[in-house]
Amino acid sequence: MTHSKIIIYCDGGLGNRLNALLSGMAIVRHFNIDYMIHWPINQWCAAEYADLFFPDANVSTESLTSLNGKLNGYAMLLHDSIASDALSAPFASAYDYASLDDFEDRILKSGQSIFFYPALVPQWIPETLIHAEMRNLHFTPYITSEVENFIRSTLKKPFYGLHLRRTDLNIGLTDLEVFKIAQGNPDCAFFVCSDDPQAERLASGHPNVFSRTKTSYVQKKQGGADWLALSQDEDGRSYHGNIQRDKASVIDGAIDMLILAHAQIIGFSGSTFQTMARNLGEYWSQLNWQKPEPLEVYPMREIQRQLEHGHLPVSSVIHVANIWHSDRTNSMPLHLITAMLNRLKGDDYLQLLFALAQFANRDENYRMAALYLQEILKHSPNLADPTKMLEQVTMKLADLAKQ
């Protein structure tokens, strides 16, 4: 095990690279093994490691192309088969381990060197180790001073964060949702950041929404093509992402990420950028900056995305649906709940059925309410609340039949 060493390959955008860096360094520190960080300069990130962090002697800019043929005998831990194709190496997943002990038994005890290239943090690496590595991140003095100056001089008080991902991945809050949030909370301060300057300009048109002036934004690699056009990067890999991030845009992105980390972030975009900002806000902080209480804001597209990612418990779904149900023209509460039904079992299933019965009862759709309640009682005949409601609904149906 003492002869093992690890290459931590950080590629893609800033969020993906930080995922690889943090998880790789967690392995290094836990097992006390030699390492080399590979931080290639390419269309996904033209900023060097030293442009973002304190210099590290163990950093290389070698890309997959230059590493091809040099990794014979290495244990490959990869994100996908595209990387293995670029390396002319057999594919083995970075996520295919049960625990650190499993990784140690299968890889380290063999004495093999490791090529570690994930895009996400593998679940087999304990979160406590990842959080410790977040606290060990040392961004450059320029980045940290820009973060502190903007928060202290522009935002000045606890603030909310709005992350608007556009370009090659159009996710997150819509411009209309941002308008409603800003207008509905005039006493709150909001920080908005986006890879699209127009989205930032629209949002910061509100007096309580602030964006930071950037020196550069992500550009299209092929000017006349769509953001999602097929693009081939420097390693010959083909992706649906027609983007080019120069050094300045990546540095500005890092500053935005760290400002966002000090915010109470609204919504869930599903992007690694926003997820990293949330985690840095918990475990890395440039300032001792208080966050405001969460806002009761539930944009529909954001909620649907959280459902798709499995981030909403049943109780939260019902809470959101109840808020939406106050708008009688809104059909989303029923769609929201019924979309979850097929995924649930046991008490969660019954709880969601009862919520559907309550919605139907409020809408005076007593026949449908009765069907939901009968389904509940078929599984659990002795539940008091559904039994009582079914009696009331049955009486209302009988009264309607007499009319």
KAFENNOR-V577360 format. One record per residue. N is the residue number from 1. RES is the residue in one small letter. SS is DSSP state (H for helix, E for strand, - for the rest). NEAR is the number of other ideal C-beta (glycine too) atoms within 8 Angstrom. D_FIRST is the distance of its C-alpha to the first C-alpha in Angstrom with 2 decimals. Layout:
N RES SS NEAR D_FIRST
N RES SS NEAR D_FIRST
This chain:
1 m - 9 0.00
2 t - 3 3.79
3 h - 5 5.41
4 s - 14 5.53
5 k E 10 8.98
6 i E 15 11.61
7 i E 14 15.32
8 i E 14 17.40
9 y E 10 20.63
10 c E 12 23.62
11 d - 13 26.78
12 g - 8 30.07
13 g - 11 32.12
14 l H 12 31.26
15 g H 14 30.45
16 n H 13 28.02
17 r H 13 26.33
18 l H 11 25.98
19 n H 14 24.47
20 a H 16 21.69
21 l H 12 21.31
22 l H 13 21.28
23 s H 15 18.89
24 g H 14 16.43
25 m H 12 16.70
26 a H 14 16.39
27 i H 13 12.86
28 v H 13 12.17
29 r H 10 13.89
30 h H 8 12.64
31 f H 10 8.87
32 n - 5 9.84
33 i - 11 8.41
34 d E 7 10.89
35 y E 12 13.52
36 m E 11 16.81
37 i E 13 19.57
38 h E 14 21.91
39 w E 11 25.36
40 p - 11 27.82
41 i - 8 31.51
42 n E 11 33.48
43 q - 10 36.28
44 w - 9 34.26
45 c E 12 33.53
46 a - 10 35.06
47 a - 11 33.93
48 e - 9 31.18
49 y H 10 28.39
50 a H 9 30.33
51 d H 9 33.47
52 l H 12 32.04
53 f E 10 29.54
54 f - 7 29.17
55 p - 7 27.71
56 d - 8 23.97
57 a - 4 23.03
58 n - 6 20.07
59 v E 12 22.46
60 s E 7 23.60
61 t - 9 26.52
62 e - 7 25.46
63 s - 11 26.59
64 l H 13 25.70
65 t H 9 28.38
66 s H 7 27.02
67 l H 13 23.46
68 n - 9 24.93
69 g - 6 23.82
70 k - 6 21.04
71 l - 11 18.18
72 n - 5 18.08
73 g - 5 14.82
74 y - 11 13.66
75 a E 10 13.16
76 m E 12 16.38
77 l E 12 17.02
78 l E 14 20.71
79 h - 9 23.81
80 d - 8 26.19
81 s H 7 27.12
82 i H 7 29.01
83 a H 13 25.82
84 s H 13 24.61
85 d H 8 28.12
86 a H 12 28.04
87 l H 12 24.81
88 s - 6 26.03
89 a - 9 22.82
90 p - 5 22.59
91 f - 10 22.69
92 a - 10 20.05
93 s E 8 20.72
94 a - 11 18.79
95 y - 9 20.65
96 d - 5 19.87
97 y - 9 17.56
98 a - 5 18.98
99 s - 7 16.82
100 l H 9 13.63
101 d H 7 12.73
102 d H 10 13.70
103 f H 12 11.60
104 e H 11 8.41
105 d H 8 9.77
106 r H 8 11.02
107 i - 12 8.71
108 l H 12 5.13
109 k H 8 5.00
110 s H 7 6.84
111 g - 7 4.90
112 q - 10 8.01
113 s - 10 9.45
114 i E 12 11.54
115 f E 16 15.27
116 f E 14 16.30
117 y E 12 20.09
118 p - 14 21.79
119 a - 11 25.34
120 l - 9 25.25
121 v - 9 22.93
122 p - 10 21.07
123 q - 5 22.37
124 w - 10 19.09
125 i - 12 18.18
126 p - 7 20.34
127 e H 6 23.40
128 t H 6 23.07
129 l H 11 19.98
130 i H 14 21.96
131 h H 11 24.98
132 a H 10 23.22
133 e H 14 22.24
134 m H 12 25.90
135 r H 8 27.03
136 n - 7 24.88
137 l - 10 26.66
138 h - 5 28.97
139 f E 10 31.64
140 t - 10 33.97
141 p H 5 37.04
142 y H 7 39.30
143 i H 13 37.79
144 t H 11 37.77
145 s H 8 41.29
146 e H 9 42.61
147 v H 14 41.27
148 e H 10 42.84
149 n H 8 46.11
150 f H 12 46.65
151 i H 14 46.05
152 r H 9 48.21
153 s H 6 51.00
154 t H 8 51.32
155 l H 10 50.07
156 k - 7 50.91
157 k - 5 50.37
158 p - 8 47.97
159 f E 15 47.72
160 y E 14 46.69
161 g E 15 44.50
162 l E 15 45.54
163 h E 17 43.02
164 l E 15 44.89
165 r E 14 42.71
166 r - 9 44.98
167 t - 10 44.63
168 d - 8 42.12
169 l - 7 41.46
170 n - 5 44.66
171 i E 8 43.53
172 g E 10 44.28
173 l - 15 47.67
174 t - 7 50.70
175 d H 10 53.16
176 l H 6 55.66
177 e H 12 53.27
178 v H 15 52.52
179 f H 10 56.30
180 k H 8 56.91
181 i H 15 54.18
182 a H 13 55.40
183 q H 8 59.06
184 g H 6 58.55
185 n - 11 56.77
186 p - 7 58.78
187 d - 4 57.77
188 c - 10 54.03
189 a E 11 52.12
190 f E 16 49.83
191 f E 16 47.33
192 v E 16 47.07
193 c E 14 44.57
194 s E 13 44.47
195 d - 8 43.55
196 d - 10 47.28
197 p H 8 49.74
198 q H 6 52.60
199 a H 12 50.85
200 e H 13 50.31
201 r H 9 53.95
202 l H 10 55.33
203 a H 17 53.38
204 s - 10 54.08
205 g - 6 57.76
206 h - 10 57.91
207 p - 3 58.62
208 n - 11 55.81
209 v E 14 53.06
210 f E 12 51.30
211 s - 12 49.14
212 r - 12 47.67
213 t - 4 49.13
214 k - 10 46.53
215 t - 6 46.65
216 s - 7 45.23
217 y - 9 44.47
218 v - 8 42.56
219 q E 9 44.70
220 k - 9 45.24
221 k - 8 43.70
222 q - 8 46.72
223 g - 4 49.67
224 g - 3 51.98
225 a - 7 49.49
226 d - 5 48.48
227 w - 9 45.44
228 l - 7 43.87
229 a - 9 44.81
230 l E 7 42.27
231 s E 13 40.52
232 q E 7 38.22
233 d - 10 35.71
234 e - 8 34.50
235 d - 10 31.82
236 g - 8 34.51
237 r - 11 33.49
238 s E 6 36.55
239 y E 8 36.92
240 h E 7 39.92
241 g - 8 39.79
242 n - 13 42.22
243 i - 14 40.87
244 q E 9 40.24
245 r - 14 38.81
246 d - 9 39.61
247 k H 9 38.02
248 a H 9 40.77
249 s H 14 40.59
250 v H 15 36.85
251 i H 13 37.43
252 d H 13 40.39
253 g H 13 38.32
254 a H 13 35.76
255 i H 13 38.70
256 d H 11 40.19
257 m H 15 36.96
258 l H 15 36.79
259 i H 15 40.51
260 l H 15 40.10
261 a H 12 37.33
262 h - 14 40.05
263 a - 12 42.41
264 q E 12 43.14
265 i E 12 42.25
266 i - 10 44.79
267 g - 12 43.89
268 f - 9 40.77
269 s - 13 40.34
270 g - 9 37.05
271 s - 12 35.82
272 t H 12 32.38
273 f H 14 34.37
274 q H 16 36.29
275 t H 10 33.43
276 m H 13 31.43
277 a H 15 34.59
278 r H 10 35.00
279 n H 11 31.49
280 l H 14 31.82
281 g H 14 35.14
282 e H 6 33.51
283 y H 9 30.50
284 w - 9 31.43
285 s - 10 34.96
286 q - 8 36.69
287 l - 9 39.75
288 n - 4 40.66
289 w - 8 42.73
290 q - 5 44.26
291 k - 8 44.24
292 p - 10 47.42
293 e - 4 47.76
294 p - 5 46.88
295 l - 11 49.85
296 e - 5 51.23
297 v - 7 50.75
298 y - 9 49.88
299 p - 11 50.25
300 m H 8 50.46
301 r H 9 48.08
302 e H 14 45.41
303 i H 12 45.85
304 q H 9 45.66
305 r H 12 42.39
306 q H 10 40.93
307 l H 13 42.13
308 e H 7 40.49
309 h - 8 37.13
310 g - 5 37.65
311 h - 6 37.87
312 l - 10 41.26
313 p - 5 41.86
314 v H 11 45.18
315 s H 7 46.81
316 s H 8 46.17
317 v H 14 47.55
318 i H 12 50.70
319 h H 8 51.06
320 v H 12 50.91
321 a H 15 53.26
322 n H 9 55.75
323 i H 9 55.87
324 w H 13 56.39
325 h H 11 59.00
326 s - 6 61.35
327 d - 6 62.05
328 r - 5 64.12
329 t - 4 63.92
330 n - 8 60.13
331 s - 6 58.92
332 m H 9 55.22
333 p H 12 54.82
334 l H 10 55.62
335 h H 8 53.44
336 l H 15 50.56
337 i H 15 50.81
338 t H 8 51.63
339 a H 7 48.64
340 m H 12 46.40
341 l H 10 48.27
342 n - 4 46.67
343 r - 4 43.16
344 l - 10 44.03
345 k - 4 44.57
346 g H 6 45.91
347 d H 5 47.09
348 d H 9 45.92
349 y H 11 48.07
350 l H 12 51.06
351 q H 11 50.70
352 l H 15 50.81
353 l H 12 53.78
354 f H 13 55.62
355 a H 11 55.11
356 l H 12 56.60
357 a H 15 59.50
358 q H 10 60.14
359 f H 13 60.20
360 a H 12 62.58
361 n H 12 64.78
362 r H 7 65.03
363 d - 6 66.01
364 e - 5 68.64
365 n - 8 67.03
366 y H 12 67.72
367 r H 7 67.37
368 m H 8 63.78
369 a H 14 63.02
370 a H 12 64.41
371 l H 8 62.19
372 y H 13 59.03
373 l H 14 60.19
374 q H 9 61.09
375 e H 9 57.62
376 i H 14 56.10
377 l H 12 58.47
378 k H 6 57.81
379 h H 7 54.24
380 s - 8 55.11
381 p - 5 58.89
382 n - 5 59.04
383 l - 10 57.75
384 a H 6 60.55
385 d H 7 60.27
386 p H 13 60.22
387 t H 10 63.02
388 k H 8 65.16
389 m H 13 64.56
390 l H 12 65.40
391 e H 8 68.70
392 q H 8 69.52
393 v H 14 68.60
394 t H 9 70.64
395 m H 8 73.63
396 k H 9 73.36
397 l H 11 73.29
398 a H 8 76.34
399 d H 8 78.18
400 l H 8 77.47
401 a H 6 78.79
402 k H 5 82.07
403 q - 4 82.67
